[in-house]
Amino acid sequence: MYGSKEIKIALRKYIASTGNKTIDEQSVVDILDGGADRDFDKASQIVKEIRHQFRVGQSIPEWLRMLTFRLIYDYLSIEYEKKMEYDSKEENRKKRKFYKMPTQISLLEALGLNKKVFDRTSSWNMYSPEMKLRQSKYKALSIPFTYAETETKPIYVAMLHHIISESRIITDTFVDVFGKMGYVPAFCAEGYAKKVMFTPNADLFKKYYKGITDNPIKTYDLIQRYGDIAKEILGSLDGLRGRAKLEEFERRFYDYKAVRVLCSIKEPETKKNDDCNKKMSETKADDFCEYAALKFCDMCFNMPYWKQGSIIDGEYVQRFDSQKAINKVFEITLDDFLAYANALKKVDCRNADDFEVVQHFLYNYDNLDDIDISEQEFEKIFKKLNLDKKSLLYVDIPKYKEYDRYDLDNYSDGETALKIEENIMSFLFRYEGDWIMTLKEYSLGDKKAHNHYNDIIRILRTFHRKLYIYKCSIEDPNISTSISFATTINFDMLLAEEFEDKYHIKVYNADKGDNNAQKKDKTKYKLSKQSI
């Protein structure tokens, strides 16, 4: 964001358009060419001298704003790494000695600038370097959420995080419009003060949410207990192989109690004793933990919708991916689970009524023929939901064979689903903030699925704003990588080594001229960016 090349171009355009000969262009170029570890004190003196050319109340040119951001961001990044290294040393921890980082305010003062230039009320209209530094930090967890295929694949979460980090339209709010697990707002939007999630299964998710966040240690212990049950069942099925073994495991694991918990079926009422009322609140809390533990297992076991071959024992149970996937669920460490719980706690999961408000507006947007009426309705709804009207929207839009996430009775009708998608995209086309939308193409030999995907691309091409697609693929035909992202955010493509250093995933860039040896490496994902 605001790279050296972009700043140099902006500077030269400014000099050419204004005829200002007092700016020492070479000194600015030297600062930028110095890299992230440049001498900040020396650079700040040059910037301060340039700043003094613009009187109080006079507008600061865009190139100088971008340079200010770049200098502060780079310096804070290096200081942050120093702090991590210093604070991690055992002798410093024992003495409770901590590295003191400079503040954004102190660095702005060193550059001769007002300490509030990065506030939301400032005319600069730029994100603060501190916020973007928080957003740049990323720590993925190994949780096999096969239920939510975007969240379960580290490559997709990494791509999402990178796109989000490059947004330039200022807002303090990130919104997951069709949330599944809450993983994306929890781990990909750390730079946003408000992280909001809407989901059609809000009431059940709230139950899961409370079980995970209120008492994560107890829920983790219950997950491990289910792990013991799973191992015991698997150990008794030595006479079975392949699919027969998985189906028998499934039948035994989802016994009466498990079904009752997952489907919120109450036990038959019995005569109440005097202790019932005393234990009611405690029992309710236990129920949340029990439900969260089993739902956690269930969402890890469930196949992604595009792999589902059939459904057994009722629509709430789906076939497992593999025996390996079953075992992997219980390998999560307590530290990782607590990190997941703490991150999820920062997500504002809205209730079912709020989702219905969003749902009704989006699904019927095209019926608001008058643009003024639609704008008024938009303003009213965002105010009612306490959302910034330029919130960054993440729209994991339901796709082919996933229409139940639209929460409609006729969700299986592909034509109905496409019409809803057209309405949602009509809203996005008029939306002034940034947005990211998933694009999925799981053809499965079904021409309708492929045509549906092409219809979405056709609609996107009619958008008046420039859109960008971040695409991922891999040479290995056994690995499905059919998710890409359409976005209004003009993100920079990281070099392959930069992406690997940050996200610990091997990639090569299709449009960066990487050599043929990299392209033939089936362990590397191919990333590409295109504009439409």
C-alpha positions in Angstrom: 0.0 0.0 0.0 1.4 3.4 -1.1 4.6 1.8 -2.5 7.7 3.7 -3.7 6.7 3.6 -7.4 3.2 5.0 -6.7 4.6 7.8 -4.5 7.2 8.7 -7.1 4.6 8.9 -9.9 2.3 11.0 -7.7 5.2 13.4 -6.9 6.2 13.8 -10.6 2.6 14.4 -11.6 2.3 17.1 -8.8 5.5 18.9 -10.0 4.4 18.7 -13.6 0.9 20.0 -12.9 1.8 22.8 -10.4 5.2 23.9 -11.8 6.5 23.8 -8.2 10.3 23.9 -8.5 11.0 24.2 -4.8 10.6 20.4 -4.1 13.9 18.6 -4.2 12.6 15.5 -6.1 15.9 13.6 -5.8 15.9 13.9 -2.0 12.4 12.3 -1.9 13.5 9.5 -4.3 16.5 8.8 -2.1 14.3 8.4 0.9 12.1 6.0 -0.9 15.0 4.0 -2.4 16.4 3.7 1.2 13.9 0.9 1.9 11.9 0.1 5.0 15.0 0.3 7.2 15.9 3.9 6.1 17.2 6.4 8.6 13.9 7.9 9.9 15.5 10.9 11.6 17.3 12.0 8.5 14.2 11.4 6.3 12.0 13.3 8.8 14.2 16.4 8.5 13.8 16.5 4.8 10.0 15.9 5.0 9.7 18.6 7.7 11.4 21.1 5.4 9.0 20.3 2.6 6.1 20.5 5.0 7.0 24.0 5.9 6.4 25.1 2.3 2.7 24.6 2.9 1.1 27.1 5.2 -1.4 26.4 7.9 -4.7 25.7 6.4 -3.1 24.9 3.0 -3.9 21.5 1.5 -1.1 18.9 1.8 -0.5 17.3 -1.6 -1.5 13.6 -2.0 2.1 12.5 -2.7 3.3 14.0 0.6 0.4 12.3 2.5 1.4 8.9 0.9 5.0 9.5 1.8 4.1 10.3 5.4 2.1 7.1 5.6 4.9 5.0 4.1 7.6 6.4 6.4 5.6 5.9 9.6 4.3 2.5 8.6 7.8 1.2 7.7 9.3 2.6 10.9 6.6 1.2 13.2 6.9 -2.2 11.4 10.6 -2.5 12.2 10.1 -1.3 15.8 7.3 -3.9 16.2 9.7 -6.7 15.2 12.3 -5.3 17.7 9.7 -5.3 20.4 8.7 -8.9 19.7 12.3 -10.0 19.8 13.1 -8.0 23.0 9.9 -9.0 24.9 10.4 -12.7 24.0 13.8 -13.0 25.7 13.5 -14.9 28.9 15.7 -12.5 30.9 13.5 -9.6 29.9 10.3 -11.5 30.8 11.6 -12.4 34.2 12.5 -8.8 35.0 9.2 -7.6 33.4 11.1 -5.4 31.0 9.3 -4.4 27.8 10.4 -2.7 24.7 8.9 0.8 24.3 7.7 1.5 20.8 7.4 5.1 19.4 3.8 6.2 18.9 2.3 7.4 15.7 1.7 10.8 17.2 5.4 11.2 18.1 6.4 10.3 14.6 3.9 12.7 13.1 5.4 15.5 15.3 8.9 14.6 14.1 7.7 15.1 10.5 6.2 18.5 11.4 2.6 17.3 11.0 -0.6 17.6 13.0 -1.1 14.6 15.3 -4.7 14.2 14.0 -4.1 14.0 10.3 -5.0 10.3 10.3 -8.2 10.7 12.3 -11.4 9.8 10.5 -12.5 13.5 10.7 -9.3 14.6 8.9 -9.4 15.9 5.3 -6.5 13.5 4.6 -9.1 10.7 4.3 -6.4 8.0 4.8 -6.1 5.0 7.1 -3.6 5.4 9.9 -0.3 3.5 9.7 -1.0 2.1 13.2 -4.3 0.6 12.0 -2.8 -0.9 8.9 0.1 -2.3 10.9 -2.4 -4.1 13.2 -4.2 -5.3 10.1 -1.0 -6.6 8.5 -0.3 -9.1 11.3 -1.7 -12.5 10.6 -1.6 -15.8 12.5 -3.6 -18.6 11.0 -4.9 -21.6 13.0 -5.0 -25.1 11.8 -8.7 -25.8 12.2 -10.2 -28.2 9.6 -13.6 -26.5 9.1 -14.6 -28.5 6.0 -18.1 -27.1 6.5 -16.9 -23.6 5.5 -14.5 -24.4 2.7 -13.1 -20.9 2.4 -12.1 -20.8 6.0 -10.7 -24.3 6.0 -8.1 -23.7 3.3 -5.1 -21.6 4.5 -4.5 -20.3 0.9 -7.9 -18.7 0.7 -7.8 -17.1 4.1 -4.3 -15.7 3.3 -5.6 -14.3 0.0 -8.5 -12.7 1.8 -6.3 -11.2 4.5 -4.0 -9.7 1.8 -6.9 -8.1 -0.1 -8.5 -6.7 3.1 -5.1 -5.2 4.1 -5.0 -3.2 0.9 -8.3 -1.4 1.2 -8.1 2.4 1.1 -11.7 3.5 1.7 -11.7 4.5 5.4 -14.0 2.7 7.8 -13.7 1.2 11.2 -16.2 -1.6 10.4 -15.8 -5.0 8.7 -19.0 -6.9 7.8 -19.3 -10.6 7.0 -22.6 -10.6 5.2 -23.2 -14.4 4.8 -21.2 -15.6 7.7 -20.5 -19.3 8.4 -17.9 -19.7 11.2 -16.9 -16.2 12.0 -13.3 -17.2 11.2 -12.8 -14.5 8.5 -13.8 -11.5 10.6 -12.0 -13.0 13.6 -8.6 -13.5 11.9 -8.6 -11.5 8.7 -9.8 -8.1 9.9 -7.7 -7.3 13.0 -7.3 -3.7 11.9 -11.0 -3.0 12.3 -12.5 -1.8 15.5 -15.9 -3.3 14.7 -16.2 -6.8 13.2 -19.8 -7.8 12.5 -21.2 -11.1 11.2 -24.7 -11.8 9.8 -25.8 -15.4 9.4 -29.1 -17.1 8.5 -28.6 -19.5 11.4 -28.0 -16.7 13.9 -29.9 -18.3 16.8 -28.0 -21.6 16.6 -24.7 -19.8 15.9 -25.3 -17.7 19.1 -25.5 -20.9 21.0 -22.3 -22.2 19.5 -20.7 -18.7 20.0 -21.5 -18.6 23.7 -20.2 -22.2 24.2 -16.9 -21.4 22.6 -16.3 -17.9 24.0 -17.9 -18.1 27.6 -16.1 -21.3 28.7 -13.6 -22.4 26.1 -11.6 -24.7 28.3 -14.7 -26.7 29.2 -15.8 -26.8 25.6 -12.3 -28.0 24.6 -12.4 -30.8 27.2 -15.8 -31.9 25.7 -14.3 -31.9 22.2 -11.5 -34.1 23.5 -14.1 -36.4 25.1 -15.8 -36.7 21.7 -12.4 -37.5 20.3 -12.1 -40.4 22.7 -15.5 -41.6 21.6 -14.5 -41.3 18.0 -11.3 -43.3 18.6 -13.2 -46.0 20.5 -15.7 -46.3 17.6 -13.0 -46.4 15.0 -11.1 -49.0 17.0 -14.1 -51.3 16.9 -14.5 -51.2 13.1 -11.4 -53.1 12.0 -13.5 -55.5 10.0 -14.8 -52.7 7.8 -13.0 -50.8 5.1 -13.5 -47.5 3.1 -16.9 -46.0 2.8 -18.6 -48.8 4.8 -16.4 -48.0 7.7 -17.1 -44.3 7.6 -20.8 -44.8 7.3 -20.8 -47.1 10.3 -18.7 -44.7 12.3 -21.2 -41.9 11.4 -24.2 -44.0 12.5 -22.6 -44.7 15.9 -21.2 -41.2 16.5 -24.5 -39.5 15.8 -26.4 -41.4 18.4 -29.7 -40.3 20.0 -27.9 -37.9 22.4 -25.8 -36.3 19.7 -28.8 -35.8 17.4 -30.8 -34.3 20.4 -28.0 -31.8 21.1 -27.4 -30.8 17.5 -31.1 -30.3 16.7 -31.9 -28.7 20.1 -34.4 -31.4 20.9 -35.4 -31.3 24.6 -35.5 -34.4 26.7 -39.1 -35.5 27.6 -40.2 -33.6 30.7 -40.1 -35.3 34.0 -41.4 -34.3 37.4 -39.4 -31.4 38.6 -37.7 -31.4 42.0 -36.8 -28.5 44.3 -33.3 -28.3 42.9 -34.4 -27.7 39.3 -34.6 -23.9 39.4 -31.3 -23.6 41.2 -29.5 -25.7 38.6 -31.3 -24.2 35.6 -28.7 -21.5 34.7 -25.9 -23.9 35.3 -27.5 -26.5 33.0 -28.1 -23.9 30.3 -24.4 -23.0 30.3 -23.5 -26.7 30.2 -25.9 -27.1 27.2 -24.1 -24.3 25.4 -20.7 -26.0 25.9 -22.1 -29.4 24.9 -23.7 -28.0 21.8 -20.6 -26.0 20.8 -18.3 -29.0 21.3 -20.5 -31.3 19.1 -21.2 -28.6 16.5 -17.4 -27.9 16.3 -16.8 -31.6 15.5 -19.8 -31.6 13.1 -18.5 -28.6 11.1 -15.1 -30.2 10.9 -16.6 -33.6 9.8 -19.1 -32.3 7.3 -18.0 -32.4 3.7 -18.0 -29.1 1.7 -21.3 -28.8 -0.1 -19.7 -29.4 -3.5 -18.5 -32.9 -2.4 -21.7 -34.1 -0.9 -22.8 -37.3 -2.7 -25.7 -38.1 -0.5 -27.2 -37.5 2.9 -28.0 -40.2 5.5 -29.9 -40.3 8.8 -31.6 -37.0 8.2 -30.5 -33.7 6.6 -28.5 -32.6 9.6 -25.9 -35.3 9.1 -23.6 -35.4 6.0 -20.9 -37.9 5.0 -17.4 -37.5 6.4 -14.6 -36.6 4.2 -12.3 -39.4 5.4 -11.0 -41.3 8.4 -7.9 -39.0 8.3 -10.2 -35.9 8.6 -12.0 -37.5 11.6 -8.7 -37.9 13.5 -7.5 -34.5 12.5 -10.3 -32.7 14.3 -9.0 -33.8 17.7 -5.4 -32.8 17.1 -6.1 -29.1 17.8 -4.1 -27.9 20.8 -5.6 -26.0 23.7 -3.5 -22.9 22.9 -4.9 -22.8 19.3 -8.5 -23.4 20.6 -8.1 -20.6 23.1 -6.7 -18.3 20.4 -9.8 -19.2 18.3 -12.2 -18.5 21.2 -10.5 -15.1 22.0 -10.5 -14.0 18.4 -14.2 -15.1 17.9 -15.1 -13.1 21.1 -14.2 -9.9 19.2 -16.8 -10.6 16.5 -20.2 -9.1 16.9 -22.5 -11.9 15.8 -25.9 -10.3 15.1 -29.2 -12.0 15.9 -31.7 -13.5 13.4 -33.9 -10.4 13.3 -30.9 -8.3 12.1 -30.1 -10.9 9.4 -33.7 -10.7 8.2 -33.4 -6.9 7.8 -30.3 -7.3 5.7 -31.8 -10.3 3.8 -35.0 -8.4 2.9 -33.1 -5.4 1.7 -30.6 -7.3 -0.4 -33.0 -9.8 -1.9 -35.4 -7.1 -3.0 -33.0 -4.4 -3.9 -33.9 -4.4 -7.6 -37.5 -3.8 -6.7 -36.5 -0.3 -5.3 -36.5 1.1 -8.8 -35.9 4.7 -7.8 -32.3 5.3 -6.9 -33.2 8.0 -4.3 -35.6 5.5 -2.6 -32.9 2.8 -2.5 -30.4 5.3 -1.1 -32.8 6.4 1.6 -33.6 2.8 2.5 -29.9 2.0 2.6 -29.1 4.9 4.9 -32.0 3.9 7.2 -31.0 0.3 7.4 -27.3 0.9 8.1 -28.2 3.4 10.7 -30.7 1.0 12.3 -28.0 -1.7 12.4 -25.4 0.7 13.7 -23.1 0.1 10.7 -20.8 2.6 9.0 -22.2 3.3 5.6 -18.8 2.6 4.0 -18.1 -0.6 5.9 -15.8 -3.1 4.2 -18.2 -5.9 3.1 -17.2 -9.6 2.7 -19.8 -11.4 0.8 -19.4 -15.1 0.7 -22.3 -15.3 -1.6 -24.1 -18.7 -1.7 -23.5 -20.5 -4.9 -24.6 -23.5 -6.8 -25.9 -26.3 -4.5 -25.5 -24.1 -1.5 -28.7 -22.1 -1.8 -30.0 -23.1 1.6 -27.8 -20.3 3.0 -30.2 -17.9 1.4 -32.7 -19.2 4.1 -35.6 -19.4 1.6 -38.1 -22.2 1.1 -37.4 -22.4 -2.7 -33.6 -22.2 -2.3 -33.1 -25.3 -4.6 -34.4 -23.3 -7.6 -31.3 -22.2 -9.4 -33.1 -19.4 -11.3 -34.4 -18.0 -8.0 -30.9 -18.1 -6.6 -29.4 -16.3 -9.6 -32.1 -13.6 -9.3 -31.2 -13.0 -5.7 -27.5 -12.8 -6.7 -28.4 -10.2 -9.3 -30.2 -8.2 -6.7 -27.2 -8.4 -4.3 -24.8 -7.4 -7.0 -27.1 -4.5 -8.0 -26.6 -3.2 -4.4 -22.9 -3.8 -4.5 -22.6 -1.9 -7.8 -24.0 1.2 -6.1 -22.2 0.7 -2.8 -19.6 3.5 -2.1 -17.5 1.4 0.2 -15.1 -1.5 -0.7 -16.4 -5.1 -1.0 -15.0 -8.6 -1.6 -17.2 -11.4 -3.0 -16.3 -15.0 -3.4 -16.5 -16.6 -6.8 -16.9 -20.4 -6.9 -17.0 -22.8 -9.8 -17.6 -26.4 -8.9 -18.9 -27.8 -12.1 -18.9 -31.5 -11.1 -19.7 -32.4 -14.7 -22.9 -30.3 -14.4 -23.3 -27.8 -17.2 -25.8 -25.7 -15.2 -23.1 -25.1 -12.5 -20.6 -23.8 -15.1 -23.3 -21.7 -16.8 -24.2 -20.2 -13.4 -20.6 -19.2 -12.8 -20.4 -17.6 -16.2 -23.6 -15.7 -15.5 -22.1 -14.2 -12.4 -19.0 -13.0 -14.4 -21.2 -11.6 -17.1 -23.1 -9.5 -14.5 -19.8 -8.3 -12.9 -18.5 -7.0 -16.2 -21.4 -4.5 -16.3 -20.1 -2.7 -13.2 -19.0 0.9 -13.6 -16.2 0.7 -11.0 -13.1 -1.2 -11.9 -13.1 -4.7 -10.4 -10.3 -7.1 -9.7 -10.2 -10.8 -9.5 -7.6 -12.6 -7.3 -7.5 -16.2 -8.6 -5.8 -19.3 -7.2 -5.1 -22.6 -8.9 -2.7 -25.5 -8.6 -1.2 -28.1 -11.0 -2.2 -31.0 -8.9 -5.6 -32.1 -10.3 -6.5 -33.9 -7.0 -6.7 -30.6 -5.1 -9.8 -28.4 -5.6 -8.9 -24.8 -5.9 -12.0 -23.3 -7.5 -12.5 -20.3 -5.3 -11.4 -16.8 -6.3 -12.4 -13.4 -5.2 -13.9 -10.4 -7.0 -13.3 -7.1 -5.3 -13.2 -3.3 -5.7 -9.9 -3.2 -3.9 -6.9 -2.7 -6.2 -4.5 -4.8 -4.2 -0.8 -5.1 -4.9 0.5 -8.6 -5.9 3.1 -9.7 -3.4 6.2 -11.4 -4.8 6.2 -15.2 -4.3 8.8 -15.0 -1.6 7.0 -12.2 0.2 3.8 -14.2 0.2 5.6 -17.3 1.5 7.4 -15.3 4.2 4.2 -13.8 5.5 1.7 -16.7 5.1 4.0 -19.7 5.0 2.4 -21.0 1.8 4.3 -21.8 -1.4 3.1 -19.9 -4.3 4.2 -18.5 -7.7 2.7 -15.6 -9.5 1.3 -16.2 -13.0 1.9 -12.6 -14.1 5.3 -12.1 -12.5 7.4 -14.2 -15.0 8.2 -17.0 -12.5 10.2 -19.7 -14.1 8.9 -23.0 -15.5 10.4 -25.1 -12.7 8.1 -23.2 -10.2 5.2 -23.7 -12.5 5.8 -27.5 -12.6 6.0 -27.7 -8.8 2.6 -29.3 -7.9 2.9 -28.1 -4.3 2.8 -24.5 -5.3 -0.4 -22.5 -5.8 -0.5 -20.2 -8.8 -1.9 -16.8 -8.0 -3.0 -14.3 -10.5 -4.7 -10.9 -10.7 -7.0 -9.6 -13.4 -9.2 -6.6 -13.8 -12.6 -6.7 -15.3 
